Amino acid sequence: MTVPGAPGVPGPAFDVRGAVDLSSLGRPKAPPPGEPGGAPAAGGFVVDVTDEMFPTLVQQSAQVPVVALLWLPTDAENAKLATDLAALTQEYGGRFLLARIDAAAYPQIAQAFQVQAFPTVVAILAQQPVPLFQGTADQEQVRGILDQILEAAQANGVTGVLSADGAPAPAAAQQAEPEPALPPLHQKAYDAIDADDLDTAVAAYEQALREDPRDSLASAGLAQVRLLQRTRDTDLAAVRRAAADAPTDIEAQLAVADLDLLGGKVEDAFVRLLDLVPDAPDREVLRKRLVEYFELLGPEDPRVAPARRALANALY
């Protein structure tokens, strides 16, 4: 398996209203976690995630790689994979956090990753989702995947190590420099996002750009928050149905492109909008949305430069 680059931003807020497929509930059962024959109980390098914990988990991925298991705890197949992953967390000694997400109890988190079948394993690196695999895999296959993820984490500066209680180890133990303080407006936006006050975050980033139009981090932050605003109350199935029914409707295609980007399907989002540009009656709308995606991903993302060239060719 080749681990892809960090492709997008996880979004815990949008509503799916029953879109998650729980058909695997009919498979053989396992006891609940912590009981004999079931997966291990959470603890140490393994946490069970709730809606309230999810934003903090995403933030923690900037320090330590997070391996998210989206599962059904009392399904035997899911429990076996959870047991293998828990054993590997001990083997790797805190180099990643195993975050278990009960898809039946918290379907909105599963939908944030656009996951509908379980078990599914997704890494989160530097607040970016990286799809790993769906279904089961033997322990050696999983170990190889984890090695690749840890290599990608190292390349992206995510080098923290967890202490035995699952908390990030002290900075001295990690041999890493402390992160510099954020500029005041960036901190204001960050705190507002953490409080789910997206309007305040937008205002803070806009003010930062008025003060310094070259502030690329503010541009990326503003693009991210606007994406979260547009998708927070989205019904995924309805949006995709509308886009399929009206392939030339720009608003419908913009909506589904947002969800593609949010779910890590960056190339799909680019291609969907670029294909519309040559014949669109209002190409400026498409250009602005694509530029916003470019700012969100950053110029170092290898998918941005080719998409910029394709946009220029389509426009001129």
C-alpha positions in Angstrom: 0.0 0.0 0.0 1.2 3.5 -0.7 0.2 6.1 1.9 -1.2 9.2 0.2 -0.3 12.7 1.2 -2.5 14.5 3.7 -5.5 15.2 1.5 -8.0 17.4 3.3 -9.4 18.6 6.5 -11.6 16.5 8.7 -15.0 18.2 9.5 -16.8 16.8 12.5 -19.9 19.1 12.2 -22.0 18.2 9.3 -25.3 16.2 9.7 -25.9 13.0 7.7 -29.3 11.9 9.1 -29.0 8.2 8.7 -26.6 8.0 5.7 -24.3 5.5 7.4 -24.7 1.9 6.4 -24.8 -0.4 9.4 -25.5 -3.6 7.6 -22.5 -5.3 9.2 -24.6 -5.4 12.4 -25.9 -8.7 11.1 -22.5 -10.4 11.3 -21.3 -12.6 14.2 -21.3 -10.8 17.6 -18.5 -10.2 20.1 -18.8 -9.2 23.8 -18.4 -5.4 24.5 -14.9 -4.0 24.9 -13.2 -5.1 28.1 -15.2 -8.3 28.5 -13.7 -11.7 27.8 -13.7 -12.4 24.1 -14.2 -8.8 23.2 -11.8 -6.0 22.2 -9.6 -4.6 25.0 -11.0 -1.7 27.1 -9.7 1.7 26.3 -6.7 3.0 28.2 -3.1 4.1 27.7 -2.5 4.6 24.0 -6.1 3.7 23.1 -9.0 6.1 23.5 -12.7 5.8 22.8 -13.8 9.0 21.0 -17.1 11.0 21.5 -18.5 13.9 19.6 -17.2 16.3 22.3 -13.7 14.8 22.1 -13.3 14.8 18.3 -12.1 18.4 17.8 -9.4 17.9 20.5 -8.4 14.6 18.8 -7.9 16.4 15.5 -5.8 19.1 17.2 -3.7 16.4 18.9 -2.8 15.0 15.5 -0.5 18.0 15.0 1.7 16.6 17.8 1.2 12.8 17.5 -0.1 10.7 14.7 -3.6 9.5 15.3 -4.9 6.2 13.9 -8.7 6.3 13.9 -10.6 3.0 13.9 -14.2 3.5 12.8 -15.9 0.4 14.1 -18.8 -1.5 15.5 -17.5 -2.7 18.9 -19.7 -5.8 19.3 -19.1 -7.1 15.7 -16.6 -10.0 15.9 -14.7 -8.9 12.8 -14.3 -5.3 14.1 -13.3 -6.5 17.6 -10.5 -8.7 16.1 -9.0 -5.8 14.2 -9.4 -3.5 17.3 -7.5 -6.2 19.4 -4.7 -6.3 16.8 -4.4 -2.6 16.7 -4.3 -2.3 20.5 -1.5 -4.8 20.6 0.4 -2.7 18.0 0.0 0.5 20.0 2.0 -1.2 22.8 4.6 -2.5 20.3 5.1 1.0 18.9 5.4 2.5 22.4 3.3 5.6 22.1 4.4 6.7 18.6 0.7 6.9 17.6 -2.6 7.2 19.4 -5.3 4.6 18.6 -8.7 6.5 18.5 -11.7 4.2 18.4 -14.9 5.7 17.1 -18.1 3.7 17.6 -19.9 4.4 14.3 -23.3 3.3 15.6 -23.1 5.7 18.6 -21.4 8.6 16.7 -22.4 8.3 13.0 -21.7 12.0 12.4 -18.0 11.4 13.1 -18.0 8.5 10.6 -19.6 10.7 8.1 -17.0 13.4 8.6 -14.6 10.9 7.1 -17.3 9.9 4.5 -17.1 6.3 5.8 -20.0 4.0 5.4 -18.6 0.5 5.9 -16.9 -0.9 9.0 -14.2 -1.4 10.2 -12.4 1.4 8.4 -9.0 2.8 9.5 -8.0 6.4 8.8 -4.9 8.2 10.0 -5.0 11.9 11.0 -1.7 13.7 10.5 -1.4 17.4 11.3 -5.2 17.7 11.3 -5.4 16.1 7.8 -7.2 12.7 7.2 -5.2 10.0 5.4 -7.4 7.0 4.4 -5.6 3.7 5.1 -7.8 0.7 4.6 -11.3 -0.7 4.9 -12.2 -4.2 6.3 -9.8 -6.5 8.0 -6.1 -7.1 7.5 -3.6 -9.3 9.2 -1.2 -7.9 11.8 1.8 -7.9 9.5 -0.1 -5.9 6.8 -1.2 -3.4 9.4 2.3 -3.1 10.8 3.6 -2.2 7.3 0.9 0.4 6.9 1.7 1.9 10.3 5.4 2.1 9.3 4.5 4.1 6.2 2.3 6.4 8.2 5.0 7.1 10.8 7.4 7.9 7.9 4.9 10.4 6.5 4.4 11.8 10.0 8.2 12.3 10.3 8.3 14.1 7.0 5.6 16.4 8.1 7.1 17.2 11.5 4.6 15.2 13.5 7.1 13.5 15.8 5.5 13.5 19.3 5.4 10.5 21.5 2.7 9.6 24.0 3.4 8.9 27.7 2.0 5.7 29.2 -1.3 7.4 30.1 -1.9 8.4 26.5 -1.0 12.1 27.0 1.7 13.7 24.8 5.1 13.3 26.5 6.9 16.4 27.8 8.7 18.4 25.2 12.1 17.5 26.6 11.3 13.8 26.2 10.4 14.4 22.6 13.5 16.5 21.9 11.5 19.0 20.0 11.4 22.8 20.2 8.2 24.3 21.7 5.8 25.7 19.1 5.9 29.5 18.8 2.9 31.4 20.0 0.3 32.2 17.4 -0.3 35.9 16.4 -3.3 37.3 18.4 -5.8 37.2 15.5 -4.8 33.6 14.6 -5.2 32.6 18.2 -8.6 34.3 18.3 -9.6 32.3 15.2 -8.2 29.1 16.6 -10.1 29.5 19.9 -13.3 30.3 18.0 -13.0 27.2 15.9 -12.5 25.2 19.1 -15.7 26.7 20.4 -17.5 26.0 17.2 -18.0 29.8 16.6 -17.1 29.8 12.9 -18.4 33.4 12.3 -15.9 34.8 14.8 -13.1 32.7 13.3 -13.9 34.1 9.8 -13.9 37.7 11.2 -10.5 37.1 12.9 -8.9 35.7 9.7 -10.4 38.5 7.6 -9.0 41.1 9.9 -5.6 39.4 9.8 -5.7 39.6 6.0 -6.6 43.3 6.1 -3.6 43.9 8.3 -1.3 41.7 6.1 -2.7 40.6 2.7 0.3 38.3 2.3 -0.5 36.3 5.4 -0.7 32.9 3.8 -1.7 31.1 7.0 -4.7 33.4 7.4 -5.7 32.8 3.8 -5.5 29.0 4.4 -7.4 29.3 7.7 -10.1 31.4 6.2 -10.6 29.0 3.4 -10.8 26.1 5.9 -13.4 27.8 8.1 -15.5 28.8 5.1 -15.5 25.2 3.9 -16.6 24.1 7.4 -19.4 26.8 7.3 -20.7 25.6 3.9 -20.7 21.9 4.9 -21.7 21.9 8.6 -25.4 21.3 8.0 -25.1 19.3 4.8 -27.1 16.2 4.0 -24.4 14.2 2.1 -26.8 11.9 0.2 -29.0 14.9 -0.9 -26.1 16.9 -2.1 -24.7 14.0 -4.2 -28.2 13.2 -5.6 -28.7 16.8 -6.6 -25.3 16.9 -8.3 -26.0 13.7 -10.2 -29.4 15.0 -11.3 -28.0 18.3 -12.6 -24.4 17.8 -13.9 -24.3 21.4 -15.3 -25.7 23.1 -12.3 -22.8 25.0 -10.9 -24.2 25.4 -7.3 -24.9 21.7 -7.1 -21.4 20.8 -8.3 -19.8 23.3 -5.9 -21.6 21.7 -3.0 -20.5 18.2 -3.9 -16.9 19.4 -4.6 -16.8 20.9 -1.0 -17.7 17.5 0.4 -15.1 15.7 -1.9 -12.4 18.1 -0.5 -13.6 17.6 3.0 -13.5 13.9 2.7 -9.9 13.9 1.2 -11.0 13.4 -2.4 -9.0 16.4 -3.6 -8.5 15.3 -7.2 -12.2 14.6 -7.5 -13.1 18.1 -6.3 -10.6 19.7 -8.7 -11.7 17.7 -11.7 -15.4 18.2 -11.0 -15.0 22.0 -11.1 -12.3 22.2 -13.8 -14.5 20.3 -16.2 -17.2 23.0 -15.8 -15.0 26.0 -16.4 -14.8 26.1 -20.2 -18.5 26.2 -20.8 -19.7 27.8 -17.5 -21.8 31.1 -17.9 -20.1 32.4 -14.8 -16.5 31.1 -14.7 -15.5 33.5 -12.0 -17.5 31.6 -9.4 -15.6 28.4 -10.2 -12.3 30.2 -10.3 -12.8 31.7 -6.9 -13.8 28.4 -5.3 -10.8 26.6 -6.9 -8.4 29.4 -5.7 -9.9 28.9 -2.2 -9.1 25.2 -2.4 -5.5 26.0 -3.5 -5.1 28.3 -0.5 -6.5 25.8 1.9 -4.1 23.0 0.7 -1.1 25.3 0.3 1.5 25.6 -2.5 3.6 22.7 -1.3 0.8 20.2 -1.9 1.8 18.4 -5.2 -1.8 18.5 -6.5 -2.1 22.3 -6.4 0.4 23.3 -9.2 -1.1 21.0 -11.9 -4.6 22.1 -11.0 -3.5 25.8 -11.2 -2.1 25.2 -14.7 -5.3 23.4 -15.7 -7.4 26.3 -14.4 -5.3 28.8 -16.3 -5.6 26.8 -19.5 -9.4 26.5 -19.1 -9.8 30.2 -18.5 -7.5 31.5 -21.2 
